[in-house]
Amino acid sequence: MIPLDDECVAELSAIPVAIGRVFPFPWLNRGGSARPLQRLARLTGIPIRMHGLRHNAATALAAVNPLAAQQILGHKDLKTTRRYVHFDVEHLRGIVEEAARRREAR
């Protein structure tokens, strides 16, 4: 989660959305303009890039359900989705620890 100030929230609120879409901001879809995102990057000083957001979303979605992530991202092959997913060492360590706790609970 990234904390946003009032100015950033106002910028996000001003962006038109397409209700009912998985990615509701039309400019996030292929071929869309990156200008709103570039404006937010300037306002926040955070180096945000559209493709980086796609990788972040893929990682978050795949942590819950890799097959759903594949469908949401529009990939025909799960191998493509795997290229977008980047788990850090701490996340992987947490998964191993959770698996160990579940095994001990049996």
DRENDO-1510 file (C-alpha; in Angstrom, 1 decimal, always signed):
<recs>
REC; n; res; u; v; w
REC; 1; MET; +0.0; +0.0; +0.0 .
REC; 2; ILE; +1.2; +3.5; -0.9 .
REC; 3; PRO; +0.0; +6.4; +1.2 .
REC; 4; LEU; -1.3; +9.2; -0.9 .
REC; 5; ASP; -1.8; +12.9; -0.1 .
REC; 6; ASP; -4.9; +14.8; -0.9 .
REC; 7; GLU; -3.5; +16.1; -4.2 .
REC; 8; CYS; -2.8; +12.5; -5.5 .
REC; 9; VAL; -6.2; +11.3; -4.4 .
REC; 10; ALA; -7.8; +14.2; -6.3 .
REC; 11; GLU; -5.8; +13.3; -9.4 .
REC; 12; LEU; -6.8; +9.7; -9.2 .
REC; 13; SER; -10.5; +10.7; -8.7 .
REC; 14; ALA; -10.4; +12.8; -11.8 .
REC; 15; ILE; -9.4; +9.9; -14.1 .
REC; 16; PRO; -12.3; +8.5; -16.0 .
REC; 17; VAL; -13.0; +4.9; -15.2 .
REC; 18; ALA; -14.8; +2.1; -17.2 .
REC; 19; ILE; -17.1; +0.4; -14.7 .
REC; 20; GLY; -17.2; -3.4; -15.0 .
REC; 21; ARG; -13.7; -3.9; -16.3 .
REC; 22; VAL; -11.0; -5.8; -14.5 .
REC; 23; PHE; -8.7; -2.8; -15.0 .
REC; 24; PRO; -11.1; +0.1; -14.7 .
REC; 25; PHE; -8.8; +2.8; -16.0 .
REC; 26; PRO; -9.0; +2.7; -19.8 .
REC; 27; TRP; -5.4; +4.1; -20.0 .
REC; 28; LEU; -4.1; +1.0; -18.3 .
REC; 29; ASN; -5.2; -1.2; -21.2 .
REC; 30; ARG; -2.9; -1.8; -24.1 .
REC; 31; GLY; -2.4; +1.3; -26.3 .
REC; 32; GLY; -3.7; +3.6; -23.6 .
REC; 33; SER; -2.0; +6.9; -22.6 .
REC; 34; ALA; +0.3; +6.8; -19.7 .
REC; 35; ARG; -0.1; +10.5; -19.0 .
REC; 36; PRO; -2.3; +10.2; -15.9 .
REC; 37; LEU; +0.2; +7.8; -14.4 .
REC; 38; GLN; +3.2; +10.0; -15.3 .
REC; 39; ARG; +1.4; +12.9; -13.7 .
REC; 40; LEU; +1.0; +10.9; -10.5 .
REC; 41; ALA; +4.6; +9.9; -10.6 .
REC; 42; ARG; +5.7; +13.5; -10.8 .
REC; 43; LEU; +3.3; +14.5; -7.9 .
REC; 44; THR; +4.4; +11.7; -5.6 .
REC; 45; GLY; +8.1; +11.5; -6.6 .
REC; 46; ILE; +7.6; +7.8; -6.8 .
REC; 47; PRO; +8.9; +6.2; -10.1 .
REC; 48; ILE; +5.6; +4.6; -11.1 .
REC; 49; ARG; +5.5; +2.9; -14.5 .
REC; 50; MET; +2.4; +1.3; -16.1 .
REC; 51; HIS; +4.2; -1.9; -16.9 .
REC; 52; GLY; +5.6; -2.0; -13.3 .
REC; 53; LEU; +2.0; -1.8; -12.0 .
REC; 54; ARG; +1.1; -4.8; -14.2 .
REC; 55; HIS; +3.9; -6.8; -12.7 .
REC; 56; ASN; +2.8; -5.8; -9.2 .
REC; 57; ALA; -0.8; -6.7; -9.9 .
REC; 58; ALA; +0.3; -10.0; -11.4 .
REC; 59; THR; +2.3; -10.8; -8.3 .
REC; 60; ALA; -0.5; -9.9; -5.9 .
REC; 61; LEU; -3.1; -11.9; -8.0 .
REC; 62; ALA; -0.8; -14.9; -8.4 .
REC; 63; ALA; -0.3; -15.1; -4.6 .
REC; 64; VAL; -4.0; -15.7; -4.3 .
REC; 65; ASN; -4.8; -17.7; -7.4 .
REC; 66; PRO; -2.3; -18.1; -10.3 .
REC; 67; LEU; -4.9; -19.4; -12.8 .
REC; 68; ALA; -7.2; -16.4; -12.0 .
REC; 69; ALA; -4.2; -14.1; -12.5 .
REC; 70; GLN; -3.6; -15.7; -15.9 .
REC; 71; GLN; -7.2; -15.0; -17.0 .
REC; 72; ILE; -7.3; -11.5; -15.5 .
REC; 73; LEU; -4.1; -10.5; -17.3 .
REC; 74; GLY; -5.3; -12.0; -20.5 .
REC; 75; HIS; -2.5; -14.5; -21.0 .
REC; 76; LYS; -3.1; -17.7; -23.0 .
REC; 77; ASP; -0.3; -19.6; -21.3 .
REC; 78; LEU; +0.5; -19.7; -17.6 .
REC; 79; LYS; +4.2; -19.4; -18.5 .
REC; 80; THR; +3.6; -15.9; -19.6 .
REC; 81; THR; +2.0; -15.0; -16.3 .
REC; 82; ARG; +4.9; -16.5; -14.5 .
REC; 83; ARG; +7.2; -14.0; -16.2 .
REC; 84; TYR; +5.2; -11.2; -14.6 .
REC; 85; VAL; +5.3; -12.6; -11.0 .
REC; 86; HIS; +8.1; -11.6; -8.7 .
REC; 87; PHE; +8.1; -12.9; -5.2 .
REC; 88; ASP; +10.7; -11.7; -2.8 .
REC; 89; VAL; +12.7; -13.9; -0.5 .
REC; 90; GLU; +10.6; -12.9; +2.6 .
REC; 91; HIS; +7.4; -13.8; +0.8 .
REC; 92; LEU; +8.7; -17.2; -0.1 .
REC; 93; ARG; +10.0; -17.8; +3.4 .
REC; 94; GLY; +6.5; -16.9; +4.7 .
REC; 95; ILE; +4.9; -19.5; +2.4 .
REC; 96; VAL; +7.3; -22.2; +3.6 .
REC; 97; GLU; +6.7; -21.3; +7.3 .
REC; 98; GLU; +2.9; -21.4; +6.7 .
REC; 99; ALA; +3.2; -24.8; +5.1 .
REC; 100; ALA; +5.2; -26.0; +8.1 .
REC; 101; ARG; +2.5; -24.6; +10.5 .
REC; 102; ARG; -0.2; -26.4; +8.6 .
REC; 103; ARG; +1.7; -29.7; +8.6 .
REC; 104; GLU; +2.2; -29.4; +12.4 .
REC; 105; ALA; -1.5; -28.7; +12.9 .
REC; 106; ARG; -2.5; -32.0; +11.4 .
</recs>
